[in-house]
Amino acid sequence: MEDASVGWIAAIIIGGLAGWIASNFMKSNTGIFANIILGIIGAAIASFLFGFLGVSFGGWLGYLIAGFIGACILIWLGRAVRR
C-alpha cells in the first residue's frame, strides 16, 4: 500500500474500521487490536491480489475497501485452518 498515499495514523484508523466492518460482516469476535491488524494486513494482501487483475486502489476509500476484502479473506482462512 505504498502508492495509496495514506499515512501511518490514517492506515491504523482506516485499517481498524475495515477490520471492524469485516469482523461484523463475517460474525467473528475479535478485539480492537485484532481488527486493526486484520484491516492493515488485509489491505496489503487484497491490493497485492488485485494487482494481478489490474485493479488498483487509491486513497482512503480504496484502502478501506481493500482492507475489508482482505480482512474477510483472512478471517475465512483462519476459520478454514481451525477446522
Secondary structure, 3 states (H helix, E strand, C coil): CHHHCCCHHHHHHHHHHHHHHHHHHCCCCCCHHHHHHHHHHHHHHHHHHHHHHCCCCCHHHHHHHHHHHHHHHHHHHHHHHHC
